[in-house]
Amino acid sequence: MSQKRTIFTKILSWYKRFQISNSPQMNLVWGFFLYTLVGFLLLCIPLFHKNSVGALDNLFISTSAISTTGLVTVDIYESYNFFGQFIIMTLIQIGGIGYMTLTTYYLLFTTQKITRWHNNIIDAEFTMPKTIKIKDFIKSVIVFTLAMEIIGTICFYIAFTNTGMESLKAVWFSIFHSVSTFCTAGFGLFSDSFESYSDNTFINTIISVLAIAGSLGFIVITDIWYRIRRKSKKISFTTKIVIYGFILLLFIGTALVYFTEPIVQNSDARFTESFFQAMTAMTTVGFNTISTGNLSMPILTFVVFLMYIGASPSGTAGGLKITTLTAMLSVLKSRLFGQKRISFLNRTIPFERLYVATSTFILYTITIFFFTFLLTYSEPFEFEKILFEVASSLGTVGLSTGITGELSAVGKFLVIILMFVGRVGVLTFGFALLERKTKTEMNIVEDDLAT
């Protein structure tokens, strides 16, 4: 027994040294990779299956859950029993609020201290304004998450029982869908997502409120909480940009679907369905109340754009982020008007933030193009469906035109990589792969480049 304990201690000691020796970005990648691996191994246990599930499909589901994407290659309810579904929900929860958030909260709860190492990783995982303290941020993440998921569970239970669902089943369905919705994971226990409830205003409202609350981001929530408690005199610039941008894009998306999408024209729930499709793409929650594969080409294209943008940084949603889009528009505006300073809404944006935004924009766009290119080789589907799948995977959205389950083994593996990179963040993943701890000075010669 003592020998086993010694071996375990040595492994734990080695892993701690390994963590400290790596950059914060690499630690994030390894952390999410280990959780994905553990989830995969657990889901491979036949005891947790209703029907046999292949190893690649288990890996796909584990990655989709930890990345809070929601793309699935098998029916979750028909393939996994309660324990398998519980494992998936746990992975969703870890992926939704960030595994380092849980660790850091535990440290705060037990010791009231955060090490510099934890600070660095939290900074890498969440891009935060300097006005927000990490301790307050971590606490607000945990408290707000639990509060919203409990409220969501209660509301879902009322809604499901009102539709005639058996009470015990309604309890589990409510818990699972509340966690999945707030974490914008898009995992559902219904085979048709929420298409059967497209005209149920109560259920549509629950999903919308939870998804928007999660996707707006913990920065926004912490900022508003600061303002309510008078810890700050005004709402931060980041929060204003996120809220303004989100409302504008959501309004445009809803209007486009409402006025131009043939599927909803004769529906009794026309506005609800229009709002939901725009909301689900913007928040990257991934549920749908009408068949995504049947959307017209213009709307399908705009949904790709919404998935590409996503919502807020430091939230549960994926995508490029509204703040990154704002920074890029600011660069364009300043260049077109010949302004020396890059600003937005009369606020100058620091060059440090612009460098990050520009790098993210370029890398994110290249990733979408490159993986679309690869999937056109491995898959026989139309280009627009492949592009949609790639945008949904990297944006951790979970919407699909119906091709996910029909992907080849190569296609599934490529989507697994996309989902993982989307959750970690393209820039963080790039840093983890390319950044060296020992940076050497290089002989750099200044030269000109025509643009």
N, C-alpha and C positions, 0 to 999 in steps of 0.2 A: 504493500500500500504506500509506504514511504518512498519507494523507488518510482512509482507512478506519479506521486506528487512532485518529486524532484524533476522528472521529465517535463511535467506540465509547467512547473515554475520556470524551467529553462526556456521552454517554448514561449511562454508569456514574456519573459525578460528579453528574448530575442526580438519578439514582435514589437515591443515598446521601443527598442533601439532602432528597429527598422522604421517605425513611424517617425521618430525624431530625426532620423537621417534624411528623410524625404521632404520635398517641398509640400506646402499646404495643399496645392492642387493635386499632387500625386496621392496624398493621403485621402483626399475626397474620392478620387478614382478607385483606389484600393478599397476604401470603406464600402462604397456602393457595390463594387464587384463582389466582395465577400458576402454581403447580404443577399445579393442575387444568387450567388453560388449556394448558400445555405438554403434559400428558398427553393432553388432547383432540386437539391438533394432531398429535401422534405417532400416536395411534390412528386418525386419519383417513387415514393413508397406506395406500393399497391393498396395498402390499408386505407389510404386517403382517397381512393378512386371509387366511383360508381361504375365507370367503364374504363377500359384500358386506355392509357394516354402515352404516346411515344415520348422518348427522351427529349427530342428537339422541341416538341410542343410544350413540354414541361419547362424547358429553358425559356421558351418564348413567353409563356405565361408569367414566369418568375420575373423576367426582365420587364415585361409590360407593367407588372404590378409595382415593382420598386421604382420604375420611372414614371409611374402614374399616367401611363398612356391609355390603356384600355383596349388596344387591339388584341384580338384573340383568334386563335386558330382552331379552338374547340369550344363547345358550349360549356360554360363554367358550371351551371347548375346540373346539367346532365352528366358531366364528366367527373366532378369532384363531389365527395360527400361533405357533411358539415365541417369536419376537421380540415379537409383540403381547402374549403372556402374560407375557413378561419385563418389559415396560413396566408392565403392570398390577401385577405383584408389586413392582416398584420403588416405584410410587405407594403401595402398601399399606404398605411399609416406612417410607417418609417420613411417611405419615399416622399410622402406629402409634406411632412414638416422638417425633414432632413435628419439623418441619423446623428449628426454632430449636435443638433439642437437638443435631442433627447439626452445625450451624454453630458452636455454642458449644463442642462437643467438639473440633472442628478447631482452634479458637483455643487451647483448653487444651493440645492436643497439640503445637502449633507454637510458641506464645508463652507459655504458662502464665498468660495474663491474660484476664480477661473485662471488657469495657467496661461502664460503667454502663447504656448503651443496651441491651446484651444482657441484663444483669441485670433490667432493667425488663420486657422482653418475656418472659423466662423466668418471672418472677413472675406475669405476666398469663396465660401458657399453663398453668402448674402452680400450684395453690394448695397451698402447703407450710407445715407447722408451722415455727415459728422455730428449733426445735432442729436442723433439718437445713440444712447448708451447701450452697449451689448447686453448688460444684465437686464435692463428694462425690456429690451427687445425679446430676449429669450423667454422671459416670464410672460410677456404678452402673447407670444406665439403659443405656448402651452395652454394658458388659461383661455384664450380666445378659441383655440381649436376644440378643446373639450366642451366649452359652453355651446358653440355652434353645432357640434356633432350631437350633443345631448338634445338640444332643441329640435334639431333635424330628425332625430330618431323618434321623438314624441309625435311630431307632425306627420312623419311618414306612417307611423303606426295608426294614427287616426284615419289617414287617407286610405291606407290599404284595407283596414277593417271595414271602412265605409263601402269599399268596392266588393265586399263579401269574402275577403281572404280570411282563412282560418287564423285564430288568434295567435297560436304559438308560432306558426309560419310567419305571420305578420311581424312578430317581435324580431326574428332573425333578419328578415328582409329589410326591416326598418333600420336596424343597426348597420348592416352591410352597406346599404345604399346611402345612408347618411355619411359614413366615412368615405365611401367612394366619391360621393358628390362634392363634399367640402374639399377633399384632396384633388379634385378635378381629375379623377382617375378614369371615369367612364366604364368601370366594370359593373355589369349588371347581372342579376340572376334571372332575368327574362330573356328569352331567346330572340325577341325582336326589339331589344332595348326598351324604349317607352312608347313605341308606336301604338300600342293598344290604349294608351292614355293620352293621346294627342288632344282630346277634347276635355280632359280633366284639368280644370283650371287650378285646383288646389295642388295637385301633384306637380304641375308645371311651375307653379309659384315656388313651391318648396325647393325644387331643383335649382331654379334660377337664383333664388336668394342665397342658398348655400354656395353655389358655384361662383357667383359674383363676389361673395364675401371672401372666399378662398383665393380667387384669382386676383383681386385688387391688391393683395399682398399685405404682409405683416408690417411693412414700413408704413403703409397708409393707416392701418389700424393703430399702430403705436403712436404715430403722429397725431391722429385725432384724439387718442386717449391723453396724450400730453396736453393737448389744447383744452380738453374737458377739465382736466385736473389743474389747469393753469400753470403747468410746468414750462409751457412755451406761450408766447404772445400771439403767434400766428401759425397757420398751416405752412409746411415747407413747400418749396418750389417743386420738388419731386412729386409730392402728393397731388398738387394742383395739376401737373402735367398728366399724371396717371388718370385722374378722375375726368378731366376735360377730354383727353384722348379716347378714353374708354367709352364715354357717353356719345361722343361724335361718331366713332366707328360703329357702335351698336345701333345708333339711330339710322345711319346710312345702310347698314346691313339689313335691318328690319324693313326699311322702306323699299329696298330693292327686291327682297323676297316677296313682300306684300303686293307690290304693283306689277312685277314682271314674271314671277314664277308660276307656270301653268298649273302645277300640282295643287297649289293652295287657293286658286281662284274660286273654285266652287265649294270650298270647305266651310263648314259652319264655325270652325275655330280658326279662321283665316289669320287674324292678328296674332293669336297665341302661337300658332305654328310658325309664322314668319319671325316673330321675336325669338322663339326658342332656337331656331336654326342659326340665327346670327349670334345669339348668346352662347350657344354650345361651341361654336368655332372660336369666338373671342376669348372665352374663359378656358378653352381647351378641356372642357369637362367631358366631351366625347359622346354624350347620350344624344339620341335623335328621336323625334316623334313622327317624322316622315322618312321614307326610304331615301337615303343619301344618293344611292346609285341611280335614282330616277330623276334627280334634279337636272334642270336644263343646263346647257353648257355655260352660259354667262354667269349663272348663279354658282355653279360648281367652281368656276374660275375665281369668283369673288370670295368664296369660302376658303379656297387655297390661300388667297391673300390674307384673310383674317387669321387663319391658322399660322401663317408665316409671321405675322406681327405678334399674336398672343396678347398678353395683358401686362401685368406689373412685375418688376423685379422683386425678389424676396417673397414671392407668393407661391401658391401651389400650381400656377399655370405655367405652360411652356412658351415656346415661340421666341421670336427675336426680342420682344418687349417694346412697349409703347415709348419708353424713355430713349431707347436706341434709335427708334424711328424719328423721334423728335430731334435728337442730336444730328442725325443725318439731314433732316429738313433744314435745320439751323445752319449747317455748313453750306448747303445749297443756296439758301436765302442770302446769307452773308456774301457769298461769292457773286451771285447775280446782281446784288445791289452795290457791290464794290466796298463792302464794309470790312474794316481791319479786324474788328472784334466779332466773334461768333456769339450771337445772342438769340434769345427767344423770349417773347413777352417781356421785353426790356430787362432781361436778366442775362448777364454774360455767363457762358458755360465754360468751366475750367478746361484747359487743354488736356489735362489728365483724363477727364471723363470722355472727351472727344476721341482721344486715341483708343480708349477701350471700346467705345461705341463703333468707331470705324473698323477696328479689327474684328469685332463681333459680326458686324454687317457683312464684311467681305468673306470671313470664314464660314458663316452660316449659309450664305448664298452659294459659295463654292461647294459646300457639302451637299446641298440639295441638288445642284446640277450634277455633281459627280455620281451620287448614288442613283439618281434618275437614269443617268447614262448606263450604269452597271445593270440596273434592273431591266432596262430595255433589251439587254442581251440575254438575261436568264429567264425572263417571263414573256408569255405570249399575249399579254393584255394590251389594250389601247394606251397610247401615250398619256392621255389625260388621267386615266385611272392610276397609272404608275406614278405620275407626278403627284396626284392627290395622296396616294399611300405614303410617298416619301415625305411630303409636307406634314402629314398627320403624324408620322412616326417621329421625325425630328422635333416637331412642335409638341410632342407628347399629348396629342389631342385624342386619338382613338376613333375618330370618324373614318369610315371606309365605304368605298363604292361596292363592297362585297367580294373583293378578291383576296382578302387576307388568308382565309382558310384554304384557298386554292394555290397559294404560292408554292414554288418548288422549295426543296431543302436549301438551295443556295439563296433563293429569295427570302426565305424566313430568316436565315442567318444574317443577311444584309440588313433586314429590318430590325433584328435584335441589336445590331451595332448602332443603328440610327437611334433607337429608343434609348439606349444606354448613354450615348453621347448627348442626346437631347436633355436627359435628366441632369447629367453632370454639368452640362454647358459646353458649347463648342470651344469657347476661349479657354475655359478651365482645362478641358481635355487636351487642347493644343499646348497649353503651358506644361501640363503633366508629362507630355511626350517629349517636348523639345527643350524645356528649361533645364539648365545645368546648375548645380549648386556652386561649383567653382567656376566663376565667370572670368575668362581671360580677356585682357585688353587686346583689341585687334587694331591693326594699322588701317585706319579708315581715311580715305582721301575724299575730300569734298569735290563734287562734280555737278554738272548741269543735266537736267532731263526735261525735254520738251513734253508738255502735256496739253 
